[in-house]
Each structure stands twice: as C-alpha cells, then as structure tokens.
Amino acid sequence: MQPSRRPQRLALAIQHEISLILSRNMKDRRIGFVTVTGVDLSPDLRHARVFVSIMGTDPEKKASLGALEHAAGWIRHELGQRIRLKFLPQIVFSEDTSQEYGQHIDRLLEEL
C-alpha cells in the first residue's frame, strides 16, 4: 500500500492560497517583498510551518517576519474561507534561508 499523498497535496494548496492572500489581500506596509517557498505539515495535519523568502535588509526582514507572525491568525481565517478542512492547521512562519546559503556556496566555489 502506498503512503497517502494528501499531506503533499494539502501543503501545495496551502502554499498557493497563502501566496495569493499575501499578494492580494495584505495591506500591512511592514510586509515587503515576500515569497512563499514551501509548507511543511505535521503528520496529523494540525501544524503548518510556512517558509518564506524575504527580500531586503536585515531590519526589513525582521519587520516583515514579525508582521507575518502578527497576522497569522487572520491569514489562517482567510485560508479557512478558501480551503475546507475539518481542522485547519496552526500557521507558523519561518524564514527560508536556502537561497542565501546557495549564494554563499557559489561565492566560496568562485573563490577556489
């Protein structure tokens, strides 16, 4: 028997909908250029870690991440209007640093 693909499909749906919510419905000026890069769901589908890539200086990144954390309840409510689930996962935002890490590795390789 194959493992269920439901968590993967749900994570992609959540990523898509949060991207739309952030780009169209967010009015907070503290949130700069933010891209949702992925969603990691717990096995019981009760918790979602949303990875975001944030452009800007370090203070701007911290302000954007703080604004996202502050708005997590509202974003969860909006998500509940768009995706019908028995239990909507709790949302936690985390900064995705994989792009910066990749650029660091590229610089190191260029130096060699």
C-alpha positions in Angstrom: 0.0 0.0 0.0 1.3 3.4 -1.0 1.6 6.3 1.5 -1.1 8.9 1.3 -0.4 11.9 -1.0 -2.9 14.0 0.9 -0.4 15.9 3.0 1.6 16.8 -0.1 -1.5 18.0 -1.9 -2.7 19.9 1.1 0.7 21.6 1.6 0.8 22.7 -2.0 -2.8 24.1 -1.7 -1.9 25.9 1.4 1.3 27.3 -0.2 -0.7 28.6 -3.2 -3.5 30.1 -1.2 -1.2 31.9 1.3 0.8 33.3 -1.7 -2.5 34.7 -3.1 -3.5 36.1 0.3 -0.2 37.8 0.8 -0.1 39.3 -2.7 -3.7 40.4 -3.0 -5.2 40.9 0.5 -2.5 42.0 2.8 -2.5 45.8 3.5 0.3 45.8 6.1 3.1 48.1 4.9 5.7 46.3 7.1 5.4 43.3 4.8 7.9 43.9 1.9 8.6 41.5 -1.0 7.7 38.1 0.5 7.6 34.8 -1.4 6.1 31.6 0.0 8.7 28.9 -0.8 7.2 25.9 0.9 4.9 24.5 3.5 5.8 21.7 5.9 2.8 19.9 7.5 2.9 17.8 10.6 1.8 14.2 10.2 -1.5 14.9 11.9 -2.1 18.0 9.7 -2.6 20.2 12.7 0.5 22.4 12.3 1.9 24.1 9.2 5.4 25.7 9.0 5.3 28.2 6.2 8.7 29.0 4.7 9.0 32.5 3.2 11.8 34.2 1.4 12.0 37.9 2.2 13.9 40.5 0.2 15.5 43.5 1.9 17.9 44.4 4.7 18.0 42.6 8.0 15.8 45.1 9.8 13.3 44.9 6.9 13.3 41.1 7.0 12.7 41.1 10.8 9.8 43.6 10.4 8.3 41.6 7.6 8.5 38.3 9.5 7.1 40.0 12.7 4.2 41.3 10.7 3.5 37.9 9.2 3.6 36.3 12.7 1.2 39.0 13.9 -1.2 38.4 11.0 -1.0 34.6 11.3 -4.5 34.3 12.8 -6.0 36.5 10.1 -4.2 34.5 7.4 -5.5 31.3 9.0 -9.0 32.7 8.9 -8.7 33.7 5.3 -7.3 30.2 4.5 -10.3 28.6 6.2 -12.6 30.6 3.8 -10.7 29.1 0.8 -9.9 25.6 1.9 -12.5 23.5 3.6 -11.0 21.2 6.2 -12.3 19.7 9.5 -9.2 21.1 11.3 -7.3 24.0 9.9 -3.6 23.8 10.8 -1.9 26.4 13.1 0.4 28.5 11.0 4.0 29.4 11.9 6.1 31.5 9.6 9.8 30.7 9.2 12.4 32.5 7.0 13.7 30.3 4.2 17.5 30.9 4.1 18.3 28.3 1.4 18.7 30.9 -1.3 21.2 32.9 0.8 23.0 29.6 1.7 23.2 28.8 -2.1 24.7 32.2 -2.9 27.2 31.7 -0.1 28.3 28.3 -1.5 28.5 29.9 -5.0 30.8 32.6 -3.7 33.0 30.0 -2.0 33.3 28.0 -5.2 34.2 31.1 -7.2 37.0 31.8 -4.8 38.5 28.4 -5.4 
